[in-house]
Amino acid sequence: MPLNNESIGALWEAKSQRGDTFFTGNITIKGSCGKDHFRKILMFPNRYRTEENRQPKFRILLAEERSVQIEDTSSPTPQNPEPKYENEGSSATDAVAEDQGEIPF
């Protein structure tokens, strides 16, 4: 297979809490209508691989897509007040849910 030297992504080596090595990164897939698709990926060593069965050495998985809204929270303003928590262990989601009487998910 000929190479065209076009980079489509990158991987970074990481360690799990158990000490296992895996890779995380991103790829860009060129779409048919001219729109590129950016996807995060994870790559793990294939634990079922042996020299006899000739399975792939690594498995690549697409990371779960999440929609993220980015807000400027660099300084407290009337529009972005600094959060205040009654309990030290509370998270921002818990604080919002308590204020609105909702159950956090």
DSSP file (Angstrom, degrees, kcal/mol; ACC not computed):
  #  RESIDUE AA STRUCTURE BP1 BP2  ACC     N-H-->O    O-->H-N    N-H-->O    O-->H-N    TCO  KAPPA ALPHA  PHI   PSI    X-CA   Y-CA   Z-CA
    1    1 A M              0   0    0      0, 0.0     2,-0.1     0, 0.0     0, 0.0   0.000 360.0 360.0 360.0 122.3    0.0    0.0    0.0
    2    2 A P        -     0   0    0      0, 0.0     2,-0.4     0, 0.0     0, 0.0  -0.428 360.0-134.9 -72.9 145.6    1.6    3.3   -1.0
    3    3 A L        -     0   0    0     -2,-0.1     0, 0.0     1,-0.1     0, 0.0  -0.787  15.2-168.9 -98.5 142.7    1.9    6.1    1.6
    4    4 A N        -     0   0    0     -2,-0.4     3,-0.1     2,-0.1    -1,-0.1   0.328  38.0-125.8-110.3   6.3    1.0    9.7    0.8
    5    5 A N        +     0   0    0      1,-0.2     2,-0.7     0, 0.0    -2,-0.0   0.680  59.2 145.7  59.8  21.5    2.6   11.1    4.0
    6    6 A E        -     0   0    0      2,-0.0     2,-0.3     1,-0.0    -1,-0.2  -0.816  45.4-136.9 -90.6 119.0   -0.7   12.9    4.9
    7    7 A S        +     0   0    0     -2,-0.7     3,-0.1     1,-0.1    20,-0.0  -0.576  25.7 175.9 -76.1 132.3   -1.1   12.9    8.7
    8    8 A I        -     0   0    0     -2,-0.3    20,-2.9     1,-0.2     2,-0.3   0.400  61.3 -34.9-114.5  -1.1   -4.6   12.1    9.8
    9    9 A G  E     -A   27   0A   0     18,-0.3     2,-0.3     2,-0.0    -1,-0.2  -0.993  53.1-113.0 171.0-170.8   -4.1   12.1   13.6
   10   10 A A  E     -A   26   0A   0     16,-1.7    16,-1.7    -2,-0.3     2,-0.4  -0.987  13.3-146.6-153.2 155.0   -1.8   11.4   16.6
   11   11 A L  E     -A   25   0A   0     -2,-0.3     2,-0.4    14,-0.2    14,-0.2  -0.960   5.4-157.3-127.3 145.3   -1.6    9.1   19.6
   12   12 A W  E     -A   24   0A   0     12,-3.0    12,-2.4    -2,-0.4     2,-0.3  -0.965  22.7-122.0-119.8 138.7   -0.3    9.6   23.1
   13   13 A E  E     +A   23   0A   0     -2,-0.4     2,-0.3    10,-0.2    10,-0.2  -0.589  38.3 172.3 -78.8 139.0    0.9    6.9   25.4
   14   14 A A  E     -A   22   0A   0      8,-3.0     8,-2.3    -2,-0.3     2,-0.4  -0.914  26.2-130.5-141.1 165.5   -0.9    6.7   28.7
   15   15 A K  E     -A   21   0A   0     -2,-0.3     6,-0.2     6,-0.2     2,-0.1  -0.970  19.0-135.3-121.4 136.9   -1.1    4.4   31.8
   16   16 A S    >   -     0   0    0      4,-2.8     3,-1.6    -2,-0.4     6,-0.0  -0.290  36.2 -98.4 -78.2 172.4   -4.4    3.1   33.3
   17   17 A Q  T 3  S+     0   0    0      1,-0.3    -1,-0.1     2,-0.1    -2,-0.0   0.785 127.6  55.0 -62.9 -26.5   -4.9    3.1   37.1
   18   18 A R  T 3  S-     0   0    0      2,-0.1    -1,-0.3     1,-0.0    -3,-0.0   0.518 123.6-106.4 -82.9  -5.6   -3.9   -0.6   37.0
   19   19 A G  S <  S+     0   0    0     -3,-1.6     2,-0.2     1,-0.3    -2,-0.1   0.495  71.0 144.8  94.4   4.1   -0.7    0.3   35.3
   20   20 A D        -     0   0    0      1,-0.1    -4,-2.8    -5,-0.0     2,-0.4  -0.533  48.1-124.2 -76.6 142.1   -1.7   -1.0   31.8
   21   21 A T  E     +A   15   0A   0     -6,-0.2     2,-0.3    -2,-0.2    -6,-0.2  -0.699  40.7 155.1 -86.5 136.3   -0.3    0.9   28.8
   22   22 A F  E     -A   14   0A   0     -8,-2.3    -8,-3.0    -2,-0.4     2,-0.4  -0.914  32.7-123.1-147.1 174.3   -2.8    2.2   26.2
   23   23 A F  E     -AB  13  43A   0     20,-2.6    20,-2.8    -2,-0.3     2,-0.4  -0.951  18.6-171.8-126.5 144.2   -2.9    5.1   23.7
   24   24 A T  E     +AB  12  42A   0    -12,-2.4   -12,-3.0    -2,-0.4     2,-0.3  -0.976  27.3 111.8-132.6 147.4   -5.3    7.9   23.3
   25   25 A G  E     -AB  11  41A   0     16,-2.1    16,-2.2    -2,-0.4     2,-0.3  -0.913  48.2 -89.9-179.0-154.8   -5.6   10.5   20.5
   26   26 A N  E     -AB  10  40A   0    -16,-1.7   -16,-1.7    -2,-0.3     2,-0.3  -0.973  18.1-161.0-147.0 157.4   -7.6   11.8   17.6
   27   27 A I  E     -AB   9  39A   0     12,-2.7    12,-2.8    -2,-0.3     2,-0.5  -0.965  13.8-140.3-135.7 154.9   -8.0   11.3   13.9
   28   28 A T  E     - B   0  38A   0    -20,-2.9     2,-0.5    -2,-0.3    10,-0.2  -0.980  15.5-161.4-116.9 123.8   -9.5   13.5   11.2
   29   29 A I  E     - B   0  37A   0      8,-3.0     8,-2.9    -2,-0.5     2,-0.4  -0.913  19.0-128.6-107.8 124.9  -11.6   11.7    8.5
   30   30 A K  E     - B   0  36A   0     -2,-0.5     6,-0.2     6,-0.2     2,-0.1  -0.590  26.7-139.2 -74.0 125.0  -12.2   13.5    5.3
   31   31 A G    >   -     0   0    0      4,-0.9     3,-1.2    -2,-0.4     5,-0.1  -0.419  14.5-120.7 -83.4 159.8  -15.9   13.5    4.5
   32   32 A S  T 3  S+     0   0    0      1,-0.2    -1,-0.1     2,-0.1     4,-0.1   0.757 112.0  52.1 -71.6 -24.7  -17.4   13.0    1.0
   33   33 A C  T 3  S-     0   0    0      2,-0.2    -1,-0.2     0, 0.0     3,-0.1   0.177 126.1 -95.3 -99.2  18.5  -19.2   16.4    1.1
   34   34 A G  S <  S+     0   0    0     -3,-1.2     2,-0.5     1,-0.3    -2,-0.1   0.403  89.1 121.8  89.6  -3.6  -16.0   18.3    2.0
   35   35 A K        -     0   0    0     -5,-0.1    -4,-0.9     2,-0.0    -1,-0.3  -0.835  55.7-139.0 -97.9 126.9  -16.6   18.4    5.7
   36   36 A D  E     -B   30   0A   0     -2,-0.5     2,-0.5    -6,-0.2    -6,-0.2  -0.585   9.6-143.5 -82.9 145.5  -13.9   16.8    7.9
   37   37 A H  E     -B   29   0A   0     -8,-2.9    -8,-3.0    -2,-0.2     2,-0.5  -0.951   7.1-154.4-112.4 122.9  -14.9   14.7   10.9
   38   38 A F  E     +B   28   0A   0     -2,-0.5     2,-0.4   -10,-0.2   -10,-0.2  -0.860  19.6 177.9 -98.2 123.0  -12.8   14.9   14.0
   39   39 A R  E     -B   27   0A   0    -12,-2.8   -12,-2.7    -2,-0.5     2,-0.3  -0.983  24.8-136.2-130.6 138.7  -12.9   11.7   16.2
   40   40 A K  E     -B   26   0A   0     -2,-0.4    23,-2.8   -14,-0.2     2,-0.3  -0.720  29.1-168.7 -87.6 141.9  -11.2   10.8   19.4
   41   41 A I  E     -BC  25  62A   0    -16,-2.2   -16,-2.1    -2,-0.3     2,-0.4  -0.897  17.4-151.7-131.6 159.6   -9.8    7.2   19.6
   42   42 A L  E     -BC  24  61A   0     19,-2.7    19,-3.2    -2,-0.3     2,-0.4  -0.982  10.0-160.8-126.8 141.4   -8.4    4.8   22.1
   43   43 A M  E     -BC  23  60A   0    -20,-2.8   -20,-2.6    -2,-0.4    17,-0.2  -0.986  11.3-179.2-129.0 124.1   -5.9    2.0   21.2
   44   44 A F  E     - C   0  59A   0     15,-2.6    15,-3.0    -2,-0.4   -22,-0.1  -0.893  34.4-104.1-120.0 147.0   -5.4   -1.0   23.5
   45   45 A P  E     - C   0  58A   0      0, 0.0     2,-0.8     0, 0.0    13,-0.3  -0.468  42.2-112.2 -63.4 142.8   -3.1   -4.0   23.2
   46   46 A N    >   -     0   0    0     11,-2.7     3,-1.3     1,-0.2     9,-0.1  -0.703  27.1-164.9 -80.8 109.3   -5.0   -7.1   22.2
   47   47 A R  T 3  S+     0   0    0     -2,-0.8    -1,-0.2     1,-0.3    10,-0.0   0.680  84.9  57.7 -69.4 -18.3   -4.9   -9.3   25.3
   48   48 A Y  T 3  S+     0   0    0     -3,-0.0    -1,-0.3     2,-0.0     2,-0.3   0.394  80.5 115.3 -94.3   3.2   -6.1  -12.4   23.3
   49   49 A R    <   +     0   0    0     -3,-1.3     2,-0.3     8,-0.1     8,-0.0  -0.538  35.0 167.5 -78.7 136.1   -3.2  -12.2   20.8
   50   50 A T     >  -     0   0    0     -2,-0.3     4,-1.2     1,-0.0     5,-0.5  -0.915  48.4-110.4-134.9 165.3   -0.7  -15.1   20.6
   51   51 A E  T  4 S+     0   0    0     -2,-0.3    -1,-0.0     1,-0.2    -2,-0.0   0.818 117.4  53.2 -64.9 -29.2    2.0  -15.9   18.0
   52   52 A E  T  4 S+     0   0    0      1,-0.2    -1,-0.2     2,-0.1    -3,-0.0   0.887 110.5  42.1 -75.2 -39.6   -0.1  -18.9   17.0
   53   53 A N  T  4 S-     0   0    0     -5,-0.1    -1,-0.2     2,-0.0    -2,-0.2   0.607  89.6-146.4 -89.1 -10.2   -3.5  -17.2   16.3
   54   54 A R     <  +     0   0    0     -4,-1.2    -3,-0.1     1,-0.1     3,-0.1   0.786  35.6 163.4  53.0  34.5   -2.0  -14.2   14.5
   55   55 A Q        -     0   0    0     -5,-0.5    -1,-0.1     1,-0.2    -9,-0.1  -0.338  50.4 -75.4 -72.4 164.3   -4.7  -11.8   15.8
   56   56 A P        -     0   0    0      0, 0.0    -1,-0.2     0, 0.0   -10,-0.1  -0.266  33.5-134.5 -60.8 149.1   -4.0   -8.0   15.6
   57   57 A K  S    S+     0   0    0    -12,-0.1   -11,-2.7    -3,-0.1     2,-0.3   0.820  86.4  28.9 -74.6 -31.5   -1.5   -6.6   18.1
   58   58 A F  E     -C   45   0A   0    -13,-0.3     2,-0.4   -11,-0.0    -1,-0.1  -0.904  65.8-145.9-129.5 156.1   -3.8   -3.6   19.0
   59   59 A R  E     -C   44   0A   0    -15,-3.0   -15,-2.6    -2,-0.3     2,-0.5  -0.980  14.4-152.4-119.0 136.0   -7.5   -2.8   19.0
   60   60 A I  E     -C   43   0A   0     -2,-0.4     2,-0.4   -17,-0.2   -17,-0.2  -0.934  13.7-174.8-112.6 129.4   -8.7    0.7   18.1
   61   61 A L  E     -C   42   0A   0    -19,-3.2   -19,-2.7    -2,-0.5     2,-0.4  -0.936  26.5-120.7-122.3 144.4  -12.0    2.0   19.5
   62   62 A L  E     -C   41   0A   0     -2,-0.4   -21,-0.3   -21,-0.2     2,-0.1  -0.703  34.1-124.6 -79.0 132.0  -13.9    5.2   18.9
   63   63 A A        -     0   0    0    -23,-2.8   -23,-0.2    -2,-0.4     2,-0.1  -0.404  37.0 -87.1 -72.8 154.8  -14.3    7.3   22.0
   64   64 A E        -     0   0    0      1,-0.1     2,-0.3    -2,-0.1    -1,-0.1  -0.408  44.8-121.6 -64.0 132.1  -17.8    8.3   23.0
   65   65 A E        -     0   0    0     -2,-0.1     2,-0.4    -3,-0.1    -1,-0.1  -0.588  32.8-176.7 -77.6 136.8  -18.9   11.5   21.4
   66   66 A R        -     0   0    0     -2,-0.3     2,-0.6     2,-0.0     0, 0.0  -0.998  24.1-132.8-133.0 137.0  -19.8   14.3   23.8
   67   67 A S        -     0   0    0     -2,-0.4     2,-0.5     2,-0.0    -2,-0.0  -0.799  28.9-169.6 -89.4 127.8  -21.1   17.7   23.0
   68   68 A V        -     0   0    0     -2,-0.6     2,-0.6     2,-0.0    -2,-0.0  -0.963  14.3-154.0-122.6 131.4  -19.3   20.3   25.0
   69   69 A Q        -     0   0    0     -2,-0.5     2,-0.5     2,-0.0    -2,-0.0  -0.920  15.3-148.3-103.4 124.5  -20.1   23.9   25.4
   70   70 A I        -     0   0    0     -2,-0.6     2,-0.3     2,-0.0    -2,-0.0  -0.813  17.8-178.4 -98.3 127.6  -17.1   26.1   26.2
   71   71 A E        -     0   0    0     -2,-0.5     2,-0.9     9,-0.0    -2,-0.0  -0.911  34.0-111.6-121.2 150.8  -17.7   29.2   28.3
   72   72 A D        +     0   0    0     -2,-0.3     3,-0.2     1,-0.1    -2,-0.0  -0.729  45.6 157.9 -81.7 109.4  -15.3   31.8   29.4
   73   73 A T        +     0   0    0     -2,-0.9    -1,-0.1     1,-0.1    -2,-0.0  -0.035  31.1 119.4-119.1  28.6  -14.9   31.3   33.2
   74   74 A S  S    S+     0   0    0      1,-0.2    -1,-0.1     2,-0.0    -2,-0.0   0.810  82.0  16.8 -69.0 -29.4  -11.6   33.0   33.5
   75   75 A S  S    S-     0   0    0     -3,-0.2     2,-0.2     6,-0.0    -1,-0.2  -0.999  86.6-104.6-144.0 143.0  -12.9   35.7   35.9
   76   76 A P        +     0   0    0      0, 0.0    -3,-0.1     0, 0.0    -2,-0.0  -0.454  48.0 162.1 -66.0 131.8  -16.0   36.0   38.0
   77   77 A T        -     0   0    0      3,-1.2     3,-0.0    -2,-0.2     0, 0.0  -0.870  57.1 -94.7-137.3 170.6  -18.5   38.4   36.5
   78   78 A P  S    S+     0   0    0      0, 0.0    -1,-0.0     0, 0.0     0, 0.0   0.859 130.7  45.9 -57.3 -32.3  -22.3   39.0   37.1
   79   79 A Q  S    S+     0   0    0      1,-0.2     0, 0.0    -3,-0.0     0, 0.0   0.832 125.7  31.0 -77.5 -31.8  -22.9   36.7   34.1
   80   80 A N  S    S-     0   0    0     -5,-0.1    -3,-1.2     3,-0.0    -1,-0.2  -0.631  83.7-173.2-124.2  70.2  -20.3   34.1   35.4
   81   81 A P        -     0   0    0      0, 0.0     3,-0.0     0, 0.0    -6,-0.0  -0.301  35.6 -99.8 -66.3 150.8  -20.4   34.3   39.2
   82   82 A E        -     0   0    0      1,-0.1     2,-0.0     0, 0.0    -9,-0.0  -0.532  45.4-111.5 -68.5 130.5  -17.8   32.2   41.1
   83   83 A P        -     0   0    0      0, 0.0     2,-0.4     0, 0.0    -1,-0.1  -0.353  28.9-157.5 -66.8 142.8  -19.5   29.0   42.3
   84   84 A K        -     0   0    0      8,-0.1     2,-0.4    -2,-0.0     0, 0.0  -0.988   5.4-161.8-122.9 129.6  -20.0   28.7   46.0
   85   85 A Y        -     0   0    0     -2,-0.4     7,-0.0     1,-0.1     3,-0.0  -0.916  17.3-160.6-115.7 135.5  -20.4   25.3   47.6
   86   86 A E  S    S+     0   0    0     -2,-0.4     2,-0.4     1,-0.1    -1,-0.1   0.897  86.5  48.8 -75.8 -41.6  -21.8   24.5   51.0
   87   87 A N  S >  S-     0   0    0      1,-0.1     3,-1.4     4,-0.1    -1,-0.1  -0.844  78.5-140.5-101.2 135.1  -20.2   21.1   51.2
   88   88 A E  T 3  S+     0   0    0     -2,-0.4    -1,-0.1     1,-0.3    -2,-0.0   0.832 102.7  51.4 -62.9 -32.8  -16.5   20.8   50.4
   89   89 A G  T 3  S+     0   0    0      2,-0.0    -1,-0.3    -3,-0.0     2,-0.1   0.434  86.5 114.5 -84.5   0.5  -17.1   17.5   48.5
   90   90 A S    <   -     0   0    0     -3,-1.4     2,-0.2     1,-0.1    -5,-0.1  -0.350  55.3-143.7 -73.1 151.1  -19.9   18.8   46.3
   91   91 A S     >  -     0   0    0      1,-0.1     4,-2.2    -2,-0.1     5,-0.2  -0.637  28.5-105.7-104.6 169.9  -19.5   19.2   42.6
   92   92 A A  H  > S+     0   0    0     -2,-0.2     4,-2.2     1,-0.2     5,-0.2   0.885 121.9  53.7 -62.2 -38.2  -20.9   21.9   40.4
   93   93 A T  H  > S+     0   0    0      1,-0.2     4,-2.4     2,-0.2    -1,-0.2   0.909 108.8  48.8 -62.7 -42.9  -23.5   19.5   39.0
   94   94 A D  H  > S+     0   0    0      2,-0.2     4,-2.4     1,-0.2    -2,-0.2   0.907 110.3  51.1 -63.4 -41.8  -24.7   18.7   42.6
   95   95 A A  H  X S+     0   0    0     -4,-2.2     4,-2.1     2,-0.2    -2,-0.2   0.914 112.0  46.1 -63.7 -43.4  -24.9   22.4   43.5
   96   96 A V  H  X S+     0   0    0     -4,-2.2     4,-1.8     1,-0.2     6,-0.2   0.922 112.7  50.4 -64.5 -44.2  -27.0   23.2   40.4
   97   97 A A  H  X>S+     0   0    0     -4,-2.4     5,-2.4     1,-0.2     4,-0.7   0.889 110.4  49.2 -62.9 -40.1  -29.3   20.3   41.1
   98   98 A E  H ><5S+     0   0    0     -4,-2.4     3,-0.5     1,-0.2    -1,-0.2   0.903 110.3  51.2 -66.1 -40.3  -29.8   21.2   44.7
   99   99 A D  H 3<5S+     0   0    0     -4,-2.1    -1,-0.2     1,-0.2    -2,-0.2   0.848 118.2  37.8 -65.0 -33.6  -30.6   24.8   43.7
  100  100 A Q  H 3<5S-     0   0    0     -4,-1.8    -1,-0.2    -5,-0.1    -2,-0.2   0.407 109.3-118.7-100.6   1.4  -33.2   23.7   41.2
  101  101 A G  T <<5 +     0   0    0     -4,-0.7     2,-0.2    -3,-0.5    -3,-0.2   0.789  69.1 134.1  68.8  27.6  -34.6   20.8   43.2
  102  102 A E      < -     0   0    0     -5,-2.4    -1,-0.2    -6,-0.2    -2,-0.1  -0.675  61.5-112.9-108.5 163.2  -33.5   18.2   40.6
  103  103 A I        -     0   0    0     -2,-0.2     2,-0.1    -3,-0.1    -9,-0.0  -0.845  36.5-126.5 -92.6 125.5  -31.8   14.9   40.8
  104  104 A P              0   0    0      0, 0.0   -10,-0.1     0, 0.0   -11,-0.0  -0.470 360.0 360.0 -74.9 143.5  -28.3   15.0   39.2
  105  105 A F              0   0    0     -2,-0.1    -2,-0.0   -12,-0.0   -12,-0.0   0.316 360.0 360.0-123.8 360.0  -27.4   12.5   36.5
